[in-house]
Amino acid sequence: AMRAAPPAHAGLAGGFNNTARQAGTALGVAVYGAVAGQALRPAFVSGLHVLAWVSAGLWLVALALTRIVPSR
C-alpha cells in the first residue's frame, strides 16, 4: 500500500494501513474471545478446534493472495 501511494498521500496510506491492521487485530481478538471465552460450556474444546481450522484457512487465503497479487 505504501509503494503504490503517491508521495503526497504517503501519510494517508500509512494511516489507513495502520488502521486496517489494528481493526483486524481487534476483530480477531473479539472472535477468539467469543469462541474461547466461555470455558464452562461443554463445546469449549470443539469450539477451539473450529477456531483453529478457521484460522488456518484464513492464513492459507492470505498466503494465496500474497502469491497472486503482483508486487511492484
C-alpha positions as CSV (number, residue, x, y, z in Angstrom):
1,A,0.0,0.0,0.0
2,M,2.8,2.4,0.8
3,R,4.7,1.9,-2.5
4,A,1.5,2.3,-4.6
5,A,0.6,5.6,-3.0
6,P,1.9,8.9,-4.5
7,P,4.4,10.8,-2.2
8,A,1.7,13.4,-1.4
9,H,-0.6,10.7,0.0
10,A,2.1,8.7,1.9
11,G,0.8,9.8,5.3
12,L,-2.8,8.9,4.4
13,A,-1.7,5.5,3.1
14,G,0.3,4.7,6.2
15,G,-2.5,5.8,8.5
16,F,-5.0,3.6,6.6
17,N,-2.6,0.7,6.6
18,N,-2.2,1.0,10.4
19,T,-5.9,1.4,11.0
20,A,-6.8,-1.7,8.9
21,R,-4.2,-3.7,10.8
22,Q,-5.4,-2.6,14.2
23,A,-9.1,-3.2,13.2
24,G,-8.2,-6.7,12.0
25,T,-6.3,-7.5,15.2
26,A,-9.2,-6.2,17.3
27,L,-11.7,-8.3,15.3
28,G,-9.5,-11.4,15.7
29,V,-9.3,-11.0,19.4
30,A,-13.0,-10.4,19.7
31,V,-13.8,-13.6,17.7
32,Y,-11.3,-15.6,19.7
33,G,-12.8,-14.3,22.9
34,A,-16.4,-15.1,21.7
35,V,-15.4,-18.7,20.9
36,A,-12.9,-19.4,23.7
37,G,-14.2,-17.1,26.4
38,Q,-16.9,-19.4,27.6
39,A,-14.8,-22.3,29.0
40,L,-17.7,-23.6,31.1
41,R,-19.7,-24.7,28.1
42,P,-19.4,-28.3,27.1
43,A,-18.5,-27.4,23.5
44,F,-15.4,-25.5,24.5
45,V,-12.8,-27.9,23.0
46,S,-14.9,-28.3,19.9
47,G,-15.1,-24.5,19.6
48,L,-11.3,-24.3,19.9
49,H,-10.9,-26.9,17.1
50,V,-13.2,-25.0,14.8
51,L,-11.3,-21.8,15.6
52,A,-8.0,-23.4,14.8
53,W,-9.3,-24.7,11.4
54,V,-10.9,-21.3,10.5
55,S,-7.6,-19.6,11.5
56,A,-5.6,-22.0,9.4
57,G,-7.9,-21.5,6.4
58,L,-7.7,-17.7,6.7
59,W,-3.9,-17.9,6.8
60,L,-3.9,-20.0,3.7
61,V,-6.1,-17.5,1.9
62,A,-3.8,-14.7,2.9
63,L,-0.8,-16.7,1.7
64,A,-2.5,-17.4,-1.6
65,L,-3.3,-13.7,-2.0
66,T,0.3,-12.7,-1.4
67,R,1.3,-15.1,-4.3
68,I,-1.5,-13.9,-6.6
69,V,-1.3,-10.1,-6.2
70,P,1.7,-8.8,-8.2
71,S,4.2,-6.6,-6.4
72,R,5.7,-3.5,-7.9
